[in-house]
Structure formats: C-alpha cells, structure tokens
Amino acid sequence: MKEGIKLNKNTAPTMKDVAREAGVALGTVSKVINGIPVGADYKEKVDKAIKKLDYQVNTYARGLKTQRTKTITLIVPDTQNPFYAAFTHYIESAVYQHGYKLMLCCSNGVPEKEIEYLNLASQAKTDGIIALTYSDIGNHVPPHIPIVTFDRYLENTAIPRVSSDNYAGGVLAINKLMELGCKKPVYIRFHSTFAGEADKRKLGYLAACKNHGIEPDYLDALDCDDPKEMITKFINDHKNQDGTLSFDGVFANTDYNGYMTLKILQEMGYRVPEDIQIIGFDGIYKFGDVRNGLFISTICQPIKDLSQLCVEIVLADEKKVIPSLTLLPVNYQWGGTTKIQ
C-alpha cells in the first residue's frame, strides 16, 4: 500500500506534492487545476489528492503566468451608505457566480485614494474594475484593464457606464405625488460636484412640473456636513402664517435625504403622509432585507440587476460591442410616506 505524502505542518502543499500523492505527472495536475480536459481517471486521482492534502491554488502566482487572477476590483465611496452597501453585496454575489473573487476598495470620495487603488489594482493584475467614484479617474485606468462605471460621467468616453433611468424616475415621482393628491411638490437634493446620471433626477422633476403647470421649488445644494440644518431652514422658509406649509409633497434626491426630511417634519409636528407626502429615490430596505420593508416610499433602482450588468460588462469578451451608456428602468414602491390609493 502506497504511503501518503508527509508534509511539514508549517508548509503549504504544492502542485508537486499533489502530483506525487496522485501518482501522475505535474503537467496533469496543472491541466486539472486550469480546467483543461484530461482523462476521467486522472482527474479523479488529482481531485482526491487535492482534497486530501487541502491544496489551495495560489491565485496571485498563477495570475503572473496567465495574466489573469480571477479577481475583480470594486471601488466605492464607502459601505456605510445603505445603497453602496447593497451595491457591494450584489456585485460580490455576481462576481462569485462567475467564478471570480472581489477586491473591495473604499475611497471615501478622495480622488487621490481612488487613483492609489487603481494603481494597486493594476499591480495585482485584476481582471476588471467596477467603479462608483466621485472624481474623473478615466485617464488613470491602465488601458489593458476593462472598466465599467456606475452613474458617473468620465472624460474618457470610451469607458462604458451603467445607471438607472434617473430622468424617468424624477418624472415618475412627481406624477405619483400629483396622482395621490399633491398640489405643490418640492424637490430636495444634496449632490456631488462631479456630474453623474443622478443629476437627471432634477431634470425629471422640472419636466414633470412643467407638464403639470407647477412652479418648480427646490433645495439644491452640494453635499455638506449638516444637511439637516439646511432642510430645516428650507421648511421654515415655507411656513405660512397659520403654521401650515406652502408645499404638500417632497421628492427627495435619495432615500437618506427623504428619511431625514421625514424626521424633521415629524419633529415640527407635521403628519406624514396626511399633511406632507414624501417620495425618495434608491429603494433602501430596513436592515438591507426586503422582508423588513422600505424606509420611505421611493423610486426603486434595480440594484441587483444593475450590479449583475456591471459584472457582465466588465467580464465581456473584448470583441463584444458595449454601449457607452446602459439605463435600466425604475419603479415606484410604497413605503409609508405616501397615501394609499
């Protein structure tokens, strides 16, 4: 009976160890690991040896030889924002389903940090980059690495973008508020200095107001440390002498801003949705679980579909023609801050 291979406990098994344990040539082991067909008996022997020795493929070392590491790099501002967290979750799931692993980079919206992560991804020979950034990183991406961006505009127009139909979402939000009895909906927005598809939510609001013959009224400000103070001032500026408000509906640029507006209005003694109705944008579920319901009524982005599409594009065959911009539809969902029809 053949004696098994004895290994030093502090030494990880190698392909040579697997070949000796299986009683096959080293080249046969290499073929099995790389998915190259071999005889069924040989494959079974190699698989048993790999399992017995607990052999782990050195992805980085193999990547140096094959120029592919089976890893995808994701750059997001952070994972504290519920939308970014959900996006990251679905990207990782889609990447794994394709047989890849994810390298996650949180940039906190710092351009220099994003460029450092791009350099790291290039050195690690990542097979693709998915970026949700706050700066124009297009000219810093190595030409040999596929990249797709979510939402953001880049000067390098050759880089494909994926986004929701934000314009249609803005129109849908106002149409829904009007359908539910609102006469004067306002828009509340805090945004980055960098242009993106999300800017079209305001364009949708303006177009819908024009269609309904409504004078637009909005708070449109850059991201800041204290948005609550600005929203509070906006509401106070719209108070009538009898304490009622001159608006009866709010379309918020994000669910987070909409939820903040909800809390401020409630603290002031206004009832939602009886006095004021609120629709946000994103589709964020409590505790990230659809079974727990939405934080507020909202225009939902198809986060799972958007994530899967980003992965499919970044892994697509280089000969495949990819559109410069792909938009996915959004839909309205009730979350308690609008009236029920």
N, C-alpha and C positions, 0 to 999 in steps of 0.2 A: 504493500500500500504506500502510495507516494506521501512523503512527509510534507506538510504545509509549509509555506514560506514564513520564516520567522523575521519579525520586524522590530526594530528599536521603537519603544513606545513614544519616543520623542521625535521620530522621523515619519513623515507622511509617506505613504506608499507611492511608488512611481509607476509609469507605464511599463517599465522593465519588470517590476515586481508582479504586475498583473499578467504580463506575458509568461513569466515563469510559473505562476500559480495555475494559469490556464493551459500551459503546455503548448503554446502557439507562438508564432513569430511576432516580433514587436510591430511589424507593419500591419498585421491582422488586428491587433489591439487599436492601432491608430485609426484604421478604417471603421471599426465598430464605433469608436468614440465620435468620429466625424460624420457618422451616418452613411458611410459608403457600403454598399451591399457586399456581404461575404456569405459563405455557406452557413446554413442554419445551425449546424453542429458547432462550427467555430464561434458563431455569435453567442450561442447558449453558454459555451465554455467561458468566453470573455465576460459575459454578463454575470455569471456566477462568481467569477474571480473578483470582479469589481465590487460586487455586493459583499463578499466575504472579507475582502481587505478594506472595505469602506473607502475605496479610491475616489477622490474628488478631482474633477477636471480643473486644471489651472487656466481659468478663462483668460486672464491677462497674458500669460505666456503664449497660449495658443493664438491670441489676437495678434501678437507680434509677428507670428509666422503667416497667419491667414489674412491679416489686415482687417479682421472682424472680431469684435469682442462680445457680440450678442448683448450689448448694453445700449440703452437709450438714455440720454440726459434730458432731464426736465428742469427748467428754470422758472420759478415762480417768485412773486414778491415775498410771500410768507405762507404758512399753513395755519395761522390763527384765524384769518378771514374764512368764514364757513364756505364761501363759494370756491376759494382757492383750495381749501382742504378737500372739498368734494371733487374738484377737477383733478387734483393729485391722486385721489383714491381711484378714480375711474381710469386715469392714464396708466397707473401701475397695473391695474387689473388687465387692461387691454394689452399692455406690453408683455405681461406674463403669458397671456393666452397665445401670443405669437412666438413664445419660446425665448423671450428676451428678459433681461433684468433692468431695473431702473436705477439711475444715479440721480438723486434729488439735490437740487441747489436752491437755497432760499436767499434771494438777493436783497430783500428789504427795500427794493426800489433804488438801490445805489448803483449808478451806471458803472463805476469803477469795479464794483463787486461782480457785476454781470459779465464784464469783459474778462475778469480773472477766472470766472467759472468757464467761460468759453475757451480760454487757453488751457484750463485743466482738462476739459472735455476733449480737446484736440490731442493733448499729450497722452490721454488714456485711450485714444483711438476708439472713441464712441462711434456707434454706427448711425447715430442721428441725434438731432437736438429738437426739442419742443420747447418753445419759449413764450412765456407770458411776462413781458417786460415793460418797464417804464421809461425806456430810453431806446435810441436807434442803434441797435447792435449789428445791423445788417452788414456793414463794411468790416466787421471784426470776425465774421464767421469764416473759418477755413473753407476754401472752395470745394474741397473733396468731401465735406460732411453735409449730408442732407439736413435741412432745417425747415420747420413749419412754425409759424407764429399764430398765437391765438389773439384775435382782436386788434393788435397794434399795427399801425402803419410803419413801414420802414422805407428809407430812401432806396434801398436795394429792392426794386420792384420784382425781381426775379424770384424772390422768396415767397412761397405760397402762404396765404392767410386763411384761417378758418374762424368763423364767427356766427353768432345768431343774427337773425334779421331784426336788428335793433330799431330801424325806422318803422317797420311794420308793428313792432312791439309798442312803440310810442303812440302810434295811431290807435292801436287796439285798446290801450289803457284808457285813453280819453273817450273813445267810443263807448267803452264799457261803463265808465263813470256817468256819462250822459244817459246811457240806457237805464242806469239804476237811479236816475232822478236828479243828478247833479246839474246845477246851472252855471257854476263858476269854478272849474277845476284849475288848480295852480300846479306848478312844477318845481320840485326841489332837487337840486343837483350839486354835488361836490365832485370835482374831477381832476385828473392829472394834467400837467402842462403838455404832455405828449399826446398827439392825436391818435384816435382809435375809432373802431366801428361803434363803440358805445356812445360816441358823440351824436350819433344819428337818432338816439332816443329823443333828444331835444328837438331835432328837425321833425320827427314824427309828431311830437306834441304841438309844435307850431302849425304843422299842416292840418292836424285834426281841429285845432282851434279855428283856423280859417274856414274849414268846411262847415263848422257849426256856428259860425258868425260870432265867436267869442274873442274878446280882447285878451291876448296872452299875458300872463302874470307869473313871474318865476323868481326863485332864488338860484342864481347860477354862480358858484364860487369855486375857487381852487381848493384842493384838499388842504385841511388845516388841523391844528391840534385841538381846537374846540368848536366843532360844528354845532354842538348843542346850543351854544350861546348865539350863533348866527340864526339858527332855526327859531329859537325863542324870540329874537328880535323881529324876525320876519313875521311871526304870528302876531306879536304885539302891534306891529305896524298895520295890521289888517283888522284890528278890532274896531267895531262900531261903538258909538256912544252907549248903547244899551248892553255892551259886552259880547254881542254876537260877532261872528267873523264875516268878512266880506267874501269869503270863499267857502265852498261846501264840499270840496273834493281835493285830494292831493295825489299827484302822480310823482313818486319818488324815484330817483335815478337808480337806486339799489334797494334791496330789502332792508339792509342795515340802516340806511337813511330813513326809510319808511317806518321802521320799528322805532327809531329814535323820535321821529315826529309823533308817532302814536303815544309814546310815554309822556312827551312834553304836553300834548293836548290833554291827556288824561289828568296830569298834574294840575293843569289850569282849570279843570272842571268840565271840559267838553266831553261829550259822549261820542264814541266811535263804535259803530258806524251811524248812529242815529243823527248826530249833528254834522259830523265830518266823515266822509268815506276816504279810505286810503288804498292805493294800489302801488306796490313796489315793483322791482324788476330783478329777477335772478331765479327764484324758486328754491329758497333755502328752507330745508326741513329742520324741525327741532331735533337736536341730538343727531343730526345727519341721517335720520331714519324716516322714510316716507310714511311709516305707520304712526308716527307721532304728530303728523300734520305740519302745516306751514306756519311760520311766524306771523305773516300777514297775507292778505290777498295779493296776488302778484302775477306778473307776466313771467312765465317759467321758461328758462333756457333749457334745451335738451342736453344737460351736462354730460350724461353718459354717451349719447350719440356724438357730441362734439369731441369728446375725448377719444373715442374709437376712431373717428375720422382723422384726427391729428396723427394718431399712430399709424393708420393705414397709409396716409400720405407720406410720412417720413420713412416708411419701410417699402414704399412702392418701387417697382423696377425703374431704373434711371431712364429707360426709354419711354415710359408712360408719360403722356402729356397731362400735367396737373394745372387746373385753373389758378389764376393769380388770387382769386377770392372765391371761397365757397361759403354760402349762407345756408343755415338751417332754420326752419320755421319755429316760432314760439307760440305759446298758448296761455290763455288766462286760466287761473285756478283760484277758487275762493279760499280765503284763509281767515275769515272772521272780521276783517276790517271794512268789508263792503256789505251792502244789504243783499238779502236773498230774494231773487225774483219770484 
